[in-house]
């Protein structure tokens, strides 16, 4: 593994684990033992978001494995979920964490999620600079066609 791919492959996973640990720890320290919300709407929405986020995360991971992104051949993924957004793993984790936050309806959970947004954005920018260094024009072209965290929709002109 080269120095460039260490940032791309290890840093995001380390941040996910540290973020989750921080969220759980602050929940215990400031709000006591987590308990499921009493609000049925928040409970159902939380379950749905957690399930959707987890399924999307599994799909992205599976898709990357199929495309060889975890193997030695390393290809640039531009199909599947990557056809629409450049960072579907980050999006899936945020959807999952929002669902967990709703399940326990912990306001501190959402505050920490907001605090982590600039950190994730910074990590994504670093990752994109490294991907540009590895894939050059191919990645720049891919970047022009896709959104960072949200799909780009092209409006049809009449």
Secondary structure, 3 states (H helix, E strand, C coil): CCHHHHHHHHHHHHHHHHHHHHHHHHHHHHHCCCCCCCCHHHHHHHHHHHHHHHHHHHHHHHHHHHHCCCCCCCCCCCCHHHHCECCHHHHHHHHHHHHHHHHHCCHHHHHHHHHHHHHHHHHHHHHHHHHHHHHCHHHHHHHHHCECCCCCCCCCCC
